[in-house]
Amino acid sequence: MADVGEVLMSVLSTIRVPKPGDRVHKDECALSFSSPESEGGLYVCMNSFLGFGSQYVDRHHARTGQRAYLQITRTRKAKKEDDTNSGSGHPPKKKPTRLAIGIEGGFDVEQEQFEEDVKVVILPDRQEVTSEDLGSMPDVVKERVSLSMAGIMAADSVSHALQVQQWDGEVRQESRHAADLKQLDNGLKIPPSGWRCEICDLQENLWMNLTDGKVMCGRRYFDGSGGNNHALLHFQETGYPLAVKLGTITPDGADVYSYDEDDMVLDSKLPEHLAHFGINMMTMEKTERTMTELEIAVNQRVGEWEVIQESGTTLRALFGPGLTGMKNLGNSCYLNSVMQVLFTVPDFQSKYVSNIDKIIDEAPSDPTQDFKTQVAKLGYGLLSGDYSKPAPDPGDENGASEPRGDQIGIAPRMFKALVGRGHPEFSTNRQQDAQEFLLHFINMVERNCRSGTNPSEAFRFLVEDRIVCQQSQKAKYTQRVDYIVQLPVPMDQATNTEELQEAERRREEGDSSAPTVRAQIPFTACMAVLSEPEVLTDFWSSAVQSKTTATKTTRFASFPDHLVIQIKKFTFGLDWVPKKLDVSIDVPDTLDLSALRATGQQPGEELLPEVAPPSLVTPDVEVKGILGFHEEDDSLYSPLLSPVLDDATVSQLGEMGFPLEACRKAVYYTGNTGSDTAMTWIMSHIDDPDFAAPLVLPGCSSGPGTTPTESISEEHLATIVSMGFSRDQATKALRATSNILDRAVDWIFSHLDDLESMDVSEGGRSAAESEGREPPPGPRVRDGPGKYELFAFVSHMGTSTMCGHYVCHIKKDQQWVIFNDQKVCASEKPPKDLGYLYFYRRVAE
């Protein structure tokens, strides 16, 4: 074997020193979830800075020829038991004191201490070189290798740079009013206790205005508790911006709110401002809960938080294949819950996990940026059982204690960074809506499955809308693709109305002992709202050539293999403030939707004529083309005029603070059907990159991209064709949306009725070219009986999608299992009535 110094000299040219901007993967293997804490540690290529576990480093060497790797191995330090131990061998859970994750005082995230060992390993013979060994080597070798080692260890790992390790909802900024706050010399002195609101005599939730010293009650909370808004009304009358919450003042600070800035703020001159009214900050003691403590209390509501996590019972920890926990990366529980469920679906297992060897063999040079590789890595990590082992107890060096509920689990850092890249919400560490992430991930799967099987087809189904003009009794049928059934919650159908009214009455009277009563809503009532005809009051009927009333009935044109049902718990109040409906719904274990199958055109039923509504011009919009057919030149566009936009609806949306162009698009794309439908469009498109871009009507040449006469993107064509559409249909969609892929996909799914008239067949060939049968145009959908059984559900705890926590329950081998981040346990009382997303699979007949 050659001398190690000679070997290092021979590979010296391939050893690089990390520079600013280099991506250093020193925490996680690019192809598995091996880490420096895993057996064998992690090998970081000293050229590309990619990390590999011991099972993949030889493969990387064989494929690339790279020989020098920095092996990083970490060993847990034994923790000393402290005085807070409960006697059971484990410290008791501490109550969170900060609205944060991953920092002192925040929500429960363990931070472990490690001892680290670092050395250079030369493949294929695995010759090892330590820092001490470098001292006896030539200076040129010593300098380059030492700099590379130090640079790799000093660099921020990609996982650290892309994923903030903590989330703190308590970070506050200095108020712009603090430095020059005006304080009135009115001689007012505030006593150290005995405060009351000057208007309503309330003795809690009191705020002192720092300008005039007035003591008044705070805002009323969503549940009826809190104050009577008198401090807020005082600001609105006087304009005095800052107030301090009495009872939170200590030598370390206090809660200060800026009504003008509408946020909790810092006041660097708080001691001076308090002294003006006779308050010595250094002698004050805390007697009231801070706003952070109140928010934590709200987010950990008794009855929901405890029930969903099954905190009242001792749960049996489970380990093995398909029972792998996922670490919370800081509000990533929404991602953890959704991905746990998706990888119980056979389509996702066969697409990504069964083929993992082939996927890894075909992975690009940087697999950390490859969607298929990272999804396969995640799926294998969840299903293999390799990481479903009890987390070692740092205080149990001999391994004699019973296994804890926590697992080693996997930390999906690369996956989260990749699927969130470029997205304004999923790229952050803020809490997100699990339903929105599910659709976002399905969209990514659709785009990345240009050939071969597409696992998203398991959820894809067709919806048929039947609209009947009440004046002519003629009908119109349209079809659209969907992946989720959204069930509204009819609160007026609650079966315990009297209990709800009594609890509300007691809260309004200030009864602190009033119980929390949850509305009991029958599942059948939710389904009835979905299936009942909807009345359209401003429907333009082509039969009578005017606006009239119509009814719209929605049915399933196909039943998917797996059905996702979302309970629409998150809604908006009258003031457009998001809120969550606290309801219990008796969701069934089995479901028969056969009665909701679409029947298509009825015998003897006449269809509405295919005539466009009258085209008029709005005063502020120039004449532009709209989609249509011109018989002479066979163009997709004819110079018709733009339709009227309902100015009242546009103005109403604009007054809510949305961009004018977004409001115009909402009204246009919902066909002037009113503010409610336009608002729904806005909320579902608010994250679109072109949300506030000017309205560009289909076929308009003034928008970005291509005009009808220009070539369109072959890549965009291939993406849409891979979804099951023909080339002609993809071309039409791209031309209708100025060659913008996202808008083209939305357009094609919402214009299936327009596509049915196109004489095309499978594979994008024309009818003349087609040799076999001609399947209906549009995306591939599966169909079968509409009978289902529940196999999983995702639950949310908290007051809105922006906070709280998600867990999921999955039925495995007739046993319900709760997946709560790293904890995987047998479920004793699955709270099926409190779920948010429900997953059903077809029952084989």
N, C-alpha and C positions, 0 to 999 in steps of 0.2 A: 504494500500500500504506500502510495506516495506520501512524503512529508506534508503535514497539514499546512505548513507555511507556504510550500511550493504550490499546493492546491489553491490556497487563497490568492496567491499572486496570479495564478492562471485565470481566475474568475474575477479579478479585481475590476476589470473594465465593465462588468455587468452590475457591480454594486453601486447603487445610487444613494445620495444623501437627500432626504425629503426637502422639497422647496415649498414655499407658500403656494397654496393651491393644489398640491398633491393630495390625493385621497388615500389615507392610510387606514387600512382595515385591520386593526390589531385587537379587536374585541370579539369578532365573530367570523367563522368560516364562511366563505362565499357559497359553498355548496351544501353545508349542513349547519347544525346549531352547535357545533363544537366551539369551545372558547378556551381561553387560557386556564380556566378552572377544570376543563375536561381532562380525562386521562390522556396523557401524552402532550397536553398543552396545545398551543396554536402556533403554526409556522407562518411567518410573514415573509413573503417573497421580497428580497432586498433590492429588487429591480422594479416590480410593478406595485409593490406594497399591498398586494392582495393577501388575505389570510386564508389558511387551509388547515383543517384538522388532520390528525395523523393518518386517517384513512384516505385522504385525498391529496396529500402533498406529493406522494410519488407519482400520481397521475399527472399533476401539474408539471412536475419535473420532466416526465417523459414526453409531454405534449409540447412544452416550450423550450426545453433545454436549459432552463434556469437551474442553478445548483446551490446558490447561497440563500439560506433562509434564517431568519431570526426566530428562534423558538422561545416563546413566552409561556411560562408555567406559573400558575397562582395556586397557593394552598391557603385554605381558610385558617385564620387565627382562632384559637380557642377563646371564647368570651368568658369573662369573669362574671359570676352571678352577683347582681347588685342587691341593694336593700329592698328593691321593689318586688322581688320574686314572691310569688304567691304560695310557695311551698310545694307546688306541683312540678317544679323543675323548669317552668316557663314563666317569664315575666307577664303580668297581666296587661291586657290591652290598655293603652293610655287614651284618654278622651282627647280628640283633636281640639286644638286651641287656635289653629290657623286654617283658613279655607285654602288648603294647599295640599299637594301631593309630592312626596319625595323630599321634604325638608323638615327640620325640627319643629314639632308641634303640629305638623300636617297629618293627613290621613295615613293609615298604616301602610308603610312601605319599608321593608327591612333593608338596612344598609350594612353589609358585612365587611369585615376587615380581612385583608389578604397579605400573605408574604409572597414576594415575586422573585422568580429566578429567570435569568435571561442568558442565552448563549447562541452563538452562530452554529448552524448545522450545515454541512456540505454534503449534498446528495451526489451520487446514489449510495455512497458508502457510509453516510451518516457520521462523518467525522465531526467532532465537536470542538468549538473554540470558545473559551470564556474570556472575559475582559482581562483577567490575569494573564492568560496565555498570550494575549496580544503584546504584552510588555517585552517579550523576547523576540518579537518578529521585526522585520525591516520597517523603518519609519514610514515608508510609503504605504505599506499594508496596514500598519497600526493606525495611521492617521485616517485613511479612508474608511476602514471598517469601524473604527471607534466613532467617527462622525456619523456614519449611517445608523449604527446602533443607538447613539444618543438622539439622533433626529427622529427615529421611529418612536422611541419611547417618549420623547417630549411632545410629539405632534398630537393634536387633538384627533382622536379616532373619528372616522366618518359617522359612526353611530352617535358619538357625542356631539359632533358639529351639526348633524341634521336633526337630532332629537334632543330638545332641551330636557335635562334630567329632572327638572322639577317644574311644577306649575303652582303659582302663588296667586290666588285671587285677592290677596290682601295688599299687593303692591300699590302704593299711593304716591301721587305727585304733589309737589309743593303748589299750593293755591296761588294763583296770580294776584289775589287780593291780600295775601298775608302780609307782605312787606309794607304796604302803605294803607293798611286798613284804618278807616275812619272810626273813631270811638267817641261817643257823645259824653260830654261832661255833665251828666244829669244827676250826679251824686248818688246813684243807685249802688248799693252794696248787697251782694248775694250771700245769704247765710250758708254754712257748710252742710246743712241738712234741712229737712222739712219742706222741700219744694213742692209747689203745686202749679198747674197750668193756670195762667191768669184769666183764662176765659171759661174753662170747663171744670176746674178743680181736679183734674186727673193727677195722680201722684206717681205715675211711672211713665217711662218713655218720654222724658222731658228734655227739651233742648233750650239752651240759653243763647240768644243772639249776641254775637260778640261786638256788635256796634252799639246797641242801646240797652243790653242786659235783660231784655224781656225774656221770661221763662214761659214756654208754651209746649204743648204736646206735639209729638211727631206724627208721622203718616199712619193711616190705617192700612193694615196688611191685607193680603188677598183673602185671608180666612176670617176677616172681621175683627181680629185682635189689633193691638197697637194703639195708636192715638186717634185724634179727630182732625188731623191736618192743620191745626191752628198755627204751628210754627211756619209751615209752608205758606199759609194764607198771609201771615205777617210779612214774609219776604215779598210776596206778590204786591202787597200794599206799599211797602217801604223801599224795596230794592236792597235792603241790607243783606249781604250775601252769605256770611259765615255764621255757623252755629255750632256749639259744642254740646255733646250729650252729657248731661249731668249724671253722676254716678259712675262714669267711666274715667274720671280724672284721677291719675296717679302721678307720682314723680316721674314716671317713664313716658307719660303722654296721655292722650285721650282721643275719643272719636270726634273728628271735626268734619262737618259736611258743608259743601259749597252749593247753595241752591242755584247760583248762577252757572257754575260749571257742572252741575247735576252729577256730583260724584263725591265719594269720601276723599278727603285731601289731607295734606300735611300743612301744619302752620308752625314755621320755625320760630315765630314770636309768641307762641301760645302762652308761656309763663307771663310775659308782659301783658298780653291781652286779658288774661284771667285776673292778674293783679289789679288792673284798672277797676274791676268790680269787686275787689276785696277778697279774691280767692287765692290762697297760697297753695300752689300746685304741689309743693314738697310735703305738705301735711295731709293731702287728700288720700282717701282710700276708696277702692273700687266697690261699688254697691249694686251696679247695674250690669247686665250682660252687654258686651260690645256688639256692634252690628255684625261682625264676623261670627261671633258665637251664636247670634240669632239666626244668621243665614245657615250655619252648620246645623243648628237644631231643626230648621225647616227642612233641610235636605235629608236629614236623618229622621224623618217623621216616623213616630212609633206607629205600627200597624202596617206600614208598607215596607219600610227598610228591613225590619226584623222578619216579617213574614216571607218576603221574597227570598231573602238569604237563608231562611230556615234557621235563624239564629237561636231560637228557643230550644233546639234539640241538639243532642250530640250526634253528629253525622259520622258515618264510617268512611274513612278515606279509601279511595279506589286507585289502583295502579295497573298498568298494562297497556297493550295495544288499543288505540282509540280512546284512551283515558288520560291524555296528556294535558297538563295545565299550561296556561300562557301568562307570562309575566305582564303586569300592567306597566307600560312605559310612560305613564303620566296621562291619565284620562284616555287610555286606549281600550277600555273595556268594551266599547261599542264594536270595535274591530274584532276583539277576541271572541265575543259572543257570536257574531255573524259568521266568522270563519270556522268556528267549531261546528256550527250547524251545517254549513255548506259541504264540509268534508265528511258528513255522514251520508251525502247524496251519492249514489253509485256513479253517476255521470262524472262528477268531479274526481272521484277516486280513480276511475279507469283512465281518465284523460291525463292526470298529472302524477298519480302515485304509482300505478301499475307500470307506467313507462318511464320511471325516474332514471333508470340507467341509460336509456336511449337519450333522454332529454339532457342529462349531464354530459354524455359523450358529444352531443351536438351543440353544447353551450358555446357562446362566443368567448372571445379572449377575456372580456370583463363580465363574468356572469352576474355580478351584483346589479347590473343594469338591464338584465334580461327578464322580461315578465314571466315567460314560461318556466324558466329555471327557478325563480324565486317562489312562484306559486307551488311548483313541485316540491321544492325544499320545505315549504311550510306544511304541505299536505303530508309528506313523509314524516316530518317531525311530529305531527299530531297522531298519525295512525300507527307508526312503527312500534311504539312503546319504548324506544331507546332512551327517551328522556322522561318517561313516566315512572320516576323512582322517587322515594321519599327524600326531601331535602335534608341534608345532614344537619343534625342539631349541634351547633358550635359548642354547646355546653356538655355534650355527651361524647367524650373522646373514644369510648369503648363501643358505642353503638348499641347499648343495652336497653335504651328506652323504647317505648312504643313509637311506631312511625307517626309523624305529625301529618296534618292534612295538607300542608304545603308540599309541593313537588319541586324537583329540580326544574322541570318545565322547560319551555322555550321562550326566548325573547325575540319577537318578530321585528327587529329593528330595520333590517334591510327591506323586508316586505313592506312595512309601513312607509318607509321613506320613498320606495318606488311607486306604490299605488297612490300616494298623496302628492307626488311631485307635481308642482304647477297648479295644484288645486288650492283655492284661497282658504278652504277650511280644513280639509284632510291633511294638508301639509303642516298644520299647527298641532299644538298639544292641548287645544281646547276640547271640551267634550262635544260630541257630535250626535246627530240623529242616526240610529242604527238602520232605519229604513232608507235614508238617503245614502248611507254608505253601501248598503246592499245593492241598490240600483247603480251606484257609481262603479262598484266592482263588476257587476254584470255587464255594464257598458264596456269596461276594459276587456273583459273576456270576449265579448262580441268582436271588438276591434282586433284582438290578437289571435282569433281563430279563423284566419283567412282560408285555411285548408284543413281538411280532416274533420274530426268530430268537434262539436261545439256543446259543451256541457250546459250552457245557459238555456239550451232548448228544453231542458227538463222543466223549466218554469214558464216558458213562453206559451201564451195562449191568445186566441182571437176573441175579441169582443164585438158583438153586433149591436149597433144602435138602430132602433126602428122609430122613426119620427112620423107621426100621423097628423096631417093638417085637419083640424077640427071643423073647418068650414067645408072642405071638399071631400074629406075622408080618404084622401089619397096619401100614399105612404112613400117614405124614402128609407133605404137601407144603406148603412155604411159599416165598414169593419175596420178595426184598429188592433194593433198588437199591444199586449200588456204583460206584465210580469207579477203584479201584485194586485190583490183585491183589497180595496180600501173600504172598510166598513165604518160608516158614521155612527156616533153614539147618541141615540135619541134620549136626552136626559128627561124629557117629559114622560117617558115610559117606565120610569123607576117604580119598582114594586114596593118600596119602603118610603113613600112620600111623607107620611106622617112623622116617621122618625127623623127624616132629614129636616123637616120644618121645625120640629121641636128643638133639635140640636142648634139650628140657626138662630132660633129665638133666644136660647140660653146664651149663645155667644154674643149676640147683640146687647144683651143685658149685662154683659161683663162677667158671666159665670165661668170662672176658670176651670171648674170641674166638669164642664160640659164635655160629653164623650165625642170622639171623632167617629162620625157615622159616614159610611161609604155608600154611595148610590148603587142599588142592585138593579142592573139592567139585563133583561132577558136577551140571550143571543138571537132568538127568533125575531125580536124587535129590531135588532141591527140589520138582520138579513131582509126584513120587510122593507126597511127604508131603501135598501139597495135595489130590491126587485120591483118596488112600486113605480108606476109611471110618474115621470116628472113633467110638470106643466111649463111650457115655454110660452111666455106672453108676447114676445116680440119676434115671432118667427115669420120670416118672409116666405110666403108660399108661392111657388112658381105656378101653381094651378089657378090661383085667384089674382096673381100679380099684385099682391099687397101684403102688409104685415097682418098677422092674425095669431090665434092661439093654436098651439100644437101640443101633443103629448110625446114624450120620449121614453122609450122602454129599452133597458139594457139587458142583454142576455149573453151567455157563453156560446160562441160559435165553435169553440173547441175546448176540451178539458185537458189541462197539462198533466204530466206524470206527477209533478209535485206542485202543490198549490200553496201560495203564501198569502196570508190574510193579515192585514194591518188594522188594528183598532185605532181609529183616529182620536187618540186621547189628547193630542196637542192641538190647541186651537187658539183663537184670538178673542180677547174680550171686546166690549164695545169701544174701548179706547185703543184697540189694536195692540195691546200688550199681550205677549204670548203667555198662555197659561195651560196647565194640565188638568184634565178632568179626572177626579179621583173616583173611579168606578170599579165595580166588581161585575164581571160578565160570566155567565155560566157557559163557557165555551165547551162544546161537546167533544168527546173522544172520537166519534165517528160523524161523518158528514155526507149527506146525499144531496147533490145539487142537480140531479137529473131533471127536475122540474124547471130548472133555469136554462136549459139548452135552447139555443135559438132555432127557430123553425124556418126562417127565410120568408120569402113572399108567400102570402096566403092565397089559396084558390079564389079566383074572382077578384082579388085585390088589385086596384089600379095604382101605378106608381106615379109620383110627382114628376112632371115634365122636367127634363134636364135643361132648364133655362136659367141663366144667371140673373141675379137681381139687377135693377136699374143702376147704371154707373153714373155717378155724379161726381163733381169735383168739390173738394173742400177748399175754402178760401186761401188756406196757407200751404197748400201742397200743389206743386206743379204737376202737370199731366205726365204720367208715366205709364208704361205698359203693364198689363196684368196677364196672368196665365190664360191662354186660350188657343184655339187652332185656327189657322188661316188656310182656307182651301186652296188658294192659288199657288202659294210658294211652300206649302207644307211646313211653315215655320211654327214653332211652339208658341210664338208670341204674336199678338196683334195689338195695334196701338189703341186699345180701349182706355178709358179714363179710370182713375182710382176711385174706389168706393168712398162714400161718406163715412167719416168717423164721428161717433157720438161725442160732441164737444163736452157735454155735461159729465159723461163718465170719465173722459180724459182729465177734466178739471178736478173731479172728485178724487181721482187717484193721485194727481199732482199735489193736491193739498195735503196728502199724507206724507209727502216728502220724497216720493219716487221721481226719478228723472223723467222729463217730459217725453223724450223719445221712447222710453220704456213703457210709459203709459199709452202712447199712441200704438205701439206694437201690441200691447196687451189687448186693446180694444179691437185692433184689426184682426189679430189671429183668433179671437174668440167671436168674431162675426157680429159685433155690436149687440151681444146678448146680455149686457148689463154689467154692473160693477162687481158683483159677486164672482162671476166667472172670470172677469178680467183680473180680479185680485188673485184668484187661484193661479192664473197663468203667471202673474208676476212672482208669486212666492215660489213657483216651481222653476222659474228661469232666472232668479235673482243672481245666481252664481255664474250665469253664462258670460263668457268674455266680452260678448257684444251686447250685453244687457242694455247699456245706455247709448249704444250706437244709433245713428239715424235709421228710421224705418226705410227699408229698401224693399219695394214691392217685387214679387216674383217677376223675373224678366227684365228688371230695371238695369240699365247699363251703367248707372252712376255709383253702384255699390262696389265694394272691394271684390276682387276676383275677376271672373271672366264674364263676358257678354255672351249672348247666344251664338254669335258668329265666331267666337274664339274657341280654341281647344280647351278641353277640360283635363283635370289631373287623372292620369292612369292609375296612380296610387289610390286616389279617392274612389275611382271606379272599382278597383279590385277589392277594396274594403267593403263596399256595399254589395257587390256580387257575392262575396263570401258569406253574406248573411242570408243568401237564398234568393236574391232578386236577380232579374236578368240584366244584361248590359244596357238594353234599351231603357229599362225602368230606372237604373242607376243614373244614366245620362239625363233622363228627364228630371230627376230629383236634383242633380247637381246644377243643371241649368236654371231650375226654378229658384235656387237659393244662392246664386252667384258663386258657385263652385266652393262653398264653405261646407266642409264635411259634416260637422256637428248639426248644422241646420238642415242639411240634406237628409241625414238619418231621421231627424225629427219629422221632416216633411214627408218622407216616404212612408213612415209608419202611420201618419195621419191622413194619407191620401190613397189608401188601398182601393177605394171605390173608383178613383180616377185611373188607377193602374189596371183594373180589371178589363178596361176597354182596349188595352194594348194587346195586339195579336202576337204574343211571345210564348215561349215555352222554356223548359228547364235548361239551365246552362247558358242563357242569353242568346240562343239561336232563334231566328225567326221561324214562323210556322212552316214556311216553305222548306227550311233547312231541317226541320225536325223530322225524325224518322219514326219516333214512337208516339206515345200518348202525350198530351199537353196538360201538365198539372196546372192548377190555378196559380196565377202569379202571386208573388209576395214571399215573405219569409217562411222557412220550414217550421211547421208546428206539428206537434204530436196530438193525438186524440184518442179518447177511450171513454170508458164509463165514468160518470161523475160522482163516484163513491170514494170516499177518502177516510184515512185514519190519522189522528194526530201523532206526530213523532218528535216534535220539538217546539219550544217556544222561547222567545227572548223577552225578558222583563226589564222594566226601567224603574228605578227608584229616584225620587227627586221631584222638583216642581216644574222643570222645563228641560228641553233637550240640551240646554247649555250647561247643565249641571247634573249632579247625581251620579248614578252608577248603573251599569247593565250586568246582568247575569243571564245564562241560558240553562234550560233543562232539556235534556235529550233522552229519549227512550231507547235503551240498548238492552237487547235480550230480555224484553218485557220488564226491565227495571229502569225507573226514572233516575237519571244521574244529573246532579247540579254541577255546572262548570262556572266557578266564581274566580276568574283569573287563574292563579296558580293552584287553587283548591279544587279538587275533583272528588266528590263524595256521593254515596248512595243517598238519593232523596227520600225523605220520610213523608213529607207533606208537600208535594209539588203544587205551588200556588197557581193553578191553571186559570183561575178567574182574574188574575192581576196581570196577565201578559200584555205585551205590546205587539209583537210579531208572532204569528202562529204558522207552523209549517206542517202541512198534511201531505201524505203520499197516497197514490191510488191503491185501492184495495182490489186485488186480482179476483176476478169472478170465475 
